[in-house]
Amino acid sequence: MSANYLLKRADFIFKNDNDWEDVLKKSLSRTPNELINELISSELKGRGGAGFPTGLKWKLSSEEKADEKFVICNADEGEPGTFKDREILSRVPFKVLTAIAICGYVIGAKKGFIYLRGEYFFLKNELNKAISEFEFFCKEIKFDFSIKIFMGSGAYICGEETALFESMEGKRGEPRNKPPFPSVSGYMGKPTVINNVETLAHTFTIFKYGSKRFYDLGVQFSRGTKLFSVSGDTPKPGIYELELGMSLSDFVEEFGDDDTKAVQVGGASGFLVPRKKFAETSIGFQGKLVGISLPTGGSMMIFNSSRSMYNVLDNYLNFFAEESCGQCTPCRVGCQQLLRGIKAVKRGEKNAQYLDKLLKLAETMQFTAKCGLGQSVANSFASIVENFREEMIY
């Protein structure tokens, strides 16, 4: 392990949020443009995995002219292997509520929502108590802003922002065509900023400490810290806040069990990285600038040599086939065909070359599926089949 790796740990997200009142008042004393520039200077990117610049998202919505705007916290944490957002909402809810309100001030919105995953119903009562206390303080300082909780119903697809809007509007949770993008036409057709729980918690950190404190963490193109949900074959399961840009080999040395065979970065929709590629793979948004860089919404699942990669892929494909909303043919049919295909190869009904046809199908899904669900199936499928082909056959 590199000598300074342990210094890469951080503790911003879960620090107590007792000073939220001061952070809110201080932020409301600044102009919206000042706050936007603070976010842009920090280079904070969305922590849901897509990595869109948060400051730019707020700026685009602030520039829209509309009679009503909205701020939505996406707390539909449905990615397999991810369990950090529920801890944020449970332990430091006022950081998230404060960030939602500041965003409302910046873009000119009076209403905010938390779209809470159906399985997190147990958080609702405590969150509502926090919201009541928060709104009471807003009235005291004459800041007109309200926040409501909207409960999801357990659909993975509603983690996709436009499917989430459809769900909130009482419709079937299916993705919309883009454009228009949410900053122009989101919830109820109005300009909307939608950020996930962790992203909003980071904006609190930035408004409290300043953009430089955040910018100085991480590496170029991947600034700041990230929460990682570590699970699987590890002696240290749990949630850790680490700087972005670390190599996967350092990560495994810290969290592996000395027999780590592969790491699934980013949950079922992410990439499975084999041992031989640990050293050249880093975690962040650097792209192909330095080796291989993989973004992640936070899920880091570790597998040792006792695990069958065929079983892992079978599990993922069953999940995708179940959670596909069925709206577009590439995803609806593709997920089913990939699942049937690997089973046929495993049983010997199809020869090994059939895997190449399945890889082409996955690539077609990546380019033709309507939303991120169908598009991301190819990530785990290709990375598992290409790196563990022998386990798909024998």
NUVONU-352858 format. One record per residue (C-alpha): residue number from 1; residue in one letter; x, y, z. Coordinates in steps of 0.5 Angstrom, whole numbers, m for minus. Each point is the difference from the previous one (the first is absolute). Layout:
N
NUM, a, X, Y, Z
...
! end
This chain:
394
1, m, 0, 0, 0
2, s, 3, 7, m2
3, a, 2, 3, 7
4, n, m5, 6, m1
5, y, m6, m4, m1
6, l, m3, 0, 7
7, l, 1, 8, m1
8, k, m5, 0, m6
9, r, m6, m2, 5
10, a, m5, 6, 2
11, d, m5, 2, 5
12, f, m5, 5, m3
13, i, m6, m3, m2
14, f, m2, m3, 7
15, k, 3, 6, 4
16, n, m6, 2, 5
17, d, m5, 5, m4
18, n, m1, 4, 6
19, d, 2, 7, m3
20, w, m5, m1, m6
21, e, m3, 6, 2
22, d, 6, 4, 0
23, v, 2, m3, m7
24, l, m7, 2, m3
25, k, 0, 7, 3
26, k, 7, 1, m3
27, s, m2, m2, m7
28, l, m7, 4, 0
29, s, 5, 6, 1
30, r, 3, m1, m6
31, t, m2, 1, m7
32, p, m2, m6, m5
33, n, 5, 1, m4
34, e, 5, 0, 5
35, l, m2, m7, 2
36, i, 0, m3, m7
37, n, 7, 3, m1
38, e, 2, m4, 7
39, l, m3, m6, m3
40, i, 3, 0, m7
41, s, 7, 2, 4
42, s, 0, m6, 4
43, e, m1, m5, m6
44, l, m5, m4, 3
45, k, m3, m5, m4
46, g, m7, m4, 1
47, r, 2, m6, 5
48, g, m6, m4, m3
49, g, 5, m3, m5
50, a, m1, 4, m6
51, g, 5, 6, 2
52, f, m4, 6, m3
53, p, 3, 7, 3
54, t, m5, 2, 6
55, g, 2, 7, m1
56, l, m2, 0, m7
57, k, m7, m4, 1
58, w, m2, 6, 5
59, k, 3, 5, m5
60, l, m5, m2, m5
61, s, m6, m1, 4
62, s, 1, 7, 3
63, e, 0, 3, m7
64, e, m6, m3, m2
65, k, m6, 5, 0
66, a, m6, m4, 3
67, d, m6, 2, 5
68, e, 2, m6, 4
69, k, 6, m4, 1
70, f, 2, m7, 5
71, v, 6, m3, 3
72, i, 0, m7, 1
73, c, 4, m5, 4
74, n, 1, m7, m3
75, a, 0, m4, 6
76, d, m2, m6, m4
77, e, 6, m4, 2
78, g, m1, m7, m4
79, e, 6, m2, m3
80, p, 2, m6, 2
81, g, 6, 0, 5
82, t, m1, 8, 2
83, f, m3, 1, 7
84, k, 4, 7, 2
85, d, m6, 5, m2
86, r, m5, m3, 6
87, e, 6, 1, 5
88, i, 1, 8, m3
89, l, m8, 1, 1
90, s, 0, m4, 7
91, r, 6, 3, 3
92, v, 1, 7, m3
93, p, m7, 2, m3
94, f, 1, 7, 1
95, k, 6, 1, m5
96, v, m5, m3, m5
97, l, m6, 5, 2
98, t, 5, 6, 0
99, a, 3, m2, m7
100, i, m7, m1, m3
101, a, m2, 7, 3
102, i, 6, 4, m3
103, c, m1, m3, m7
104, g, m7, 2, 1
105, y, 2, 7, 1
106, v, 6, 0, m5
107, i, m5, m2, m6
108, g, m6, 3, 3
109, a, m4, m6, 2
110, k, m5, 0, 6
111, k, m1, m7, 1
112, g, 4, m6, 1
113, f, m1, m7, 0
114, i, 4, m7, 2
115, y, m2, m6, m4
116, l, 1, m5, 5
117, r, 1, m7, m2
118, g, m6, m5, 2
119, e, 4, m4, 4
120, y, 3, 6, 4
121, f, m7, 1, 3
122, f, 3, m1, 7
123, l, 4, 7, m1
124, k, m7, 4, m1
125, n, m2, 1, 7
126, e, 7, 3, 2
127, l, 1, 4, m7
128, n, m7, 3, 1
129, k, 2, 2, 7
130, a, 6, 3, m3
131, i, m3, 4, m5
132, s, m5, 3, 5
133, e, 5, 3, 4
134, f, 4, 2, m6
135, e, m6, 3, m3
136, f, m2, 4, 7
137, f, 7, 3, m1
138, c, m1, 2, m7
139, k, m6, 4, 3
140, e, 4, 3, 5
141, i, 5, 3, m5
142, k, m6, 2, m5
143, f, 2, m5, m5
144, d, m5, m3, m4
145, f, 1, m7, m2
146, s, m3, m7, 2
147, i, 2, m7, m1
148, k, m4, m6, m1
149, i, 1, m8, 0
150, f, m2, m4, m6
151, m, 0, m7, 1
152, g, 2, m5, m6
153, s, m2, m7, m1
154, g, 6, m4, 0
155, a, 1, 1, m8
156, y, 7, 0, m2
157, i, m1, 4, m6
158, c, m3, 6, 4
159, g, 7, 1, 2
160, e, 1, 3, m7
161, e, m2, 7, 1
162, t, m5, 1, m6
163, a, m4, m7, 2
164, l, 0, 3, 7
165, f, m3, 6, m2
166, e, m5, m4, m3
167, s, m1, m4, 6
168, m, m1, 7, 4
169, e, m6, 2, m5
170, g, m4, m6, 1
171, k, 2, m4, m6
172, r, 4, m6, m2
173, g, 7, 0, 2
174, e, 3, 1, m7
175, p, 6, 4, m3
176, r, m2, 6, m4
177, n, 4, 2, m6
178, k, 5, 5, 0
179, p, 1, 6, m1
180, p, m3, 3, 3
181, f, 4, m1, 6
182, p, m3, 1, 7
183, s, 4, 7, 1
184, v, m5, 2, m6
185, s, m6, m4, 1
186, g, 0, m5, 6
187, y, m5, m1, 6
188, m, m7, 2, m3
189, g, 3, 3, m6
190, k, 4, 5, 4
191, p, 7, 2, 1
192, t, 3, m5, 5
193, v, 7, m2, 3
194, i, 0, m7, 2
195, n, 6, m2, 4
196, n, 1, m7, 4
197, v, 1, 0, 8
198, e, 8, 0, 0
199, t, 1, 6, m5
200, l, m5, 4, 4
201, a, 4, m2, 6
202, h, 7, 2, m3
203, t, m3, 7, m2
204, f, m1, 1, 7
205, t, 7, m1, 1
206, i, 2, 5, m5
207, f, m5, 6, 3
208, k, 3, m2, 7
209, y, 7, 0, m2
210, g, 1, 3, m7
211, s, 2, m3, m6
212, k, 7, 0, 0
213, r, 0, m5, 6
214, f, m4, m5, m4
215, y, 4, 2, m6
216, d, 6, m2, 3
217, l, m2, m7, 1
218, g, 0, m6, m5
219, v, 4, 1, m7
220, q, m1, 4, m6
221, f, m7, m1, m3
222, s, m2, m4, 6
223, r, 0, 5, 6
224, g, m3, m1, 7
225, t, m2, m6, 4
226, k, m4, m6, m2
227, l, m4, m4, 5
228, f, 1, m8, m2
229, s, m5, m5, 2
230, v, 5, m6, 1
231, s, m3, m7, 0
232, g, 2, m7, m2
233, d, 6, m4, 2
234, t, 3, 5, 4
235, p, 2, 0, 8
236, k, m2, 7, 0
237, p, m7, 1, m3
238, g, m3, 7, 1
239, i, m1, 7, m2
240, y, 7, 4, m1
241, e, 1, 7, m3
242, l, 7, 0, m4
243, e, 3, 5, m5
244, l, m2, m1, m7
245, g, 6, m3, m5
246, m, 3, m6, 4
247, s, 2, m6, m4
248, l, m4, m6, 1
249, s, 6, m4, 2
250, d, 1, 5, 6
251, f, m8, m1, 2
252, v, 1, m8, 0
253, e, 6, 1, 4
254, e, m4, 3, 5
255, f, m7, m3, 0
256, g, 2, m7, m4
257, d, 1, m7, 4
258, d, 6, m1, m3
259, d, m3, m5, m6
260, t, m4, 5, m3
261, k, m2, m2, m7
262, a, m4, 6, m3
263, v, m3, 6, 2
264, q, m7, 3, m3
265, v, 1, 7, 0
266, g, m7, 4, 0
267, g, m5, m6, 1
268, a, m4, m4, m5
269, s, 1, 5, m5
270, g, 7, 2, 1
271, f, 6, m4, m2
272, l, 3, m7, 3
273, v, 8, 1, 0
274, p, 4, m6, 0
275, r, 7, 0, 5
276, k, 4, 1, m6
277, k, m2, 7, m1
278, f, m1, 2, 7
279, a, 7, 4, m1
280, e, m2, 4, m6
281, t, m7, 1, 2
282, s, m2, 7, 4
283, i, m7, 2, 3
284, g, m2, 7, m2
285, f, m2, 4, m7
286, q, 7, 0, m3
287, g, m2, m4, m6
288, k, 5, m3, m4
289, l, 5, 5, 2
290, v, 4, m4, 5
291, g, m1, m8, m1
292, i, m7, m1, 1
293, s, m4, 4, 4
294, l, m7, m2, 3
295, p, m6, 4, 3
296, t, m4, m3, 5
297, g, m6, 2, 4
298, g, 3, m3, 6
299, s, m1, m8, m1
300, m, 6, m4, 1
301, m, m1, m7, 0
302, i, 6, m5, 1
303, f, 0, m7, m2
304, n, 6, m5, 2
305, s, 2, m7, m4
306, s, m6, m4, 4
307, r, m5, 4, m5
308, s, m3, m2, m7
309, m, 0, 6, m4
310, y, m5, m4, m4
311, n, m5, 0, 6
312, v, 2, 8, 1
313, l, m2, 1, m7
314, d, m6, m4, 0
315, n, m2, 4, 6
316, y, 1, 6, m3
317, l, m4, m2, m6
318, n, m6, m2, 4
319, f, 0, 6, 3
320, f, 0, 5, m6
321, a, m5, m5, m3
322, e, m5, 1, 6
323, e, 1, 8, 0
324, s, 0, 2, m7
325, c, m6, 4, m1
326, g, m2, m3, m7
327, q, m1, 6, m3
328, c, 6, m1, m6
329, t, 1, m6, m4
330, p, 8, 0, 1
331, c, m1, m1, 8
332, r, m6, m4, 0
333, v, 2, m5, m5
334, g, 8, 1, 1
335, c, 0, m2, 8
336, q, m4, m6, m1
337, q, 4, m2, m6
338, l, 7, 1, 3
339, l, m3, m4, 6
340, r, m2, m6, m4
341, g, 6, 0, m4
342, i, 5, m1, 6
343, k, m4, m5, 2
344, a, 0, m4, m6
345, v, 7, 1, m1
346, k, 1, m3, 7
347, r, m4, m6, m1
348, g, 3, m1, m7
349, e, m6, 1, m4
350, k, 4, 6, m4
351, n, 8, 0, m1
352, a, 5, 5, 3
353, q, 0, 4, m6
354, y, m7, 2, 1
355, l, 2, 4, 6
356, d, 3, 5, m6
357, k, m7, 1, m2
358, l, m3, 1, 7
359, l, 6, 6, 0
360, k, m2, 3, m6
361, l, m8, 0, 3
362, a, 3, 3, 6
363, e, 3, 5, m4
364, t, m6, 2, m4
365, m, m4, 1, 6
366, q, 6, 5, 3
367, f, m2, 4, m7
368, t, m7, m1, m1
369, a, m4, m1, 7
370, k, m4, 6, 2
371, c, 3, 1, 7
372, g, 6, m1, 5
373, l, m3, m7, 2
374, g, 1, m3, m7
375, q, 6, 3, m2
376, s, 4, m2, 6
377, v, m2, m7, 0
378, a, 6, m1, m5
379, n, 5, 3, 5
380, s, 0, m6, 5
381, f, m2, m5, m6
382, a, 6, 2, m4
383, s, 5, 0, 6
384, i, m2, m6, 3
385, v, 0, m4, m7
386, e, 6, 3, m2
387, n, 4, m1, 6
388, f, m3, m7, 2
389, r, m2, m3, m6
390, e, 2, m7, 2
391, e, m5, 0, 6
392, m, m5, 1, m5
393, i, 1, m6, m3
394, y, 2, m5, 5
! end
